[in-house]
Amino acid sequence: MIRKSHWISGIILGFAIITALLITSFEIAMYSDFGVYQREYEKYEVLDDLDMTMEDVMYVTHEMMDYLRGNGDTLSVTTTVEGKEQDFFNEQDRFHMAEVRDLFIGGLNIRIGACVIGVLCVLFLVLTRADLKKVISRGYQIALAAAGAAVLLLGVACMIDFNAVFVQFHHIFFDNDLWIFDPAEDYMIRMLPEGLFFDMVIRIGGIFVGFLLLCLILSLIPDLVKRKRKLA
């Protein structure tokens, strides 16, 4: 008989796995292929808005993404914009991106915490001689049902009005209005139009859902094997 503590540990493990996969999906989407950014820049014609070469825009992008990962103390990139050699980022850019970096690094730390919790749950299940295949599989499926509902609702909201979701996200995670930029004066917002963020959310969502479905298939294998044995 499976104890209540085993089910609780299995469900917590399931949420830990899903949390780690979510953060990993962000990282893969943002860092695995920088060609994505070039295609987005071409799609939204940002070179025309910035009067820059693609080489310079990609250089700025690489430096900015390295900064978000914690490399470097200050976001400052000298390049040619509108025919002048100057710092691409202004003080408002630097302040906001420092907050974004804290958020991103915080997410990476959450992933580490989720992995630690997951390992502890597995150790508990092993030491208490739980039915690992059953508990881990069912625990993940229960956690997935809850997380899947949340992902579905968020996805529908993004499809209906991405701008409203985008604005609400900033209200939740930032305690100021310095994330609001003026395209007439700010180069960064010209390089990063709202459409690019929408496309990136779709990319992250696709990777995340792919991970969730893969783990779901793996969680179903023990039951399938058990049924096959009964029929044999």
Disulfide bonds with the S-S distance in Angstrom:
none
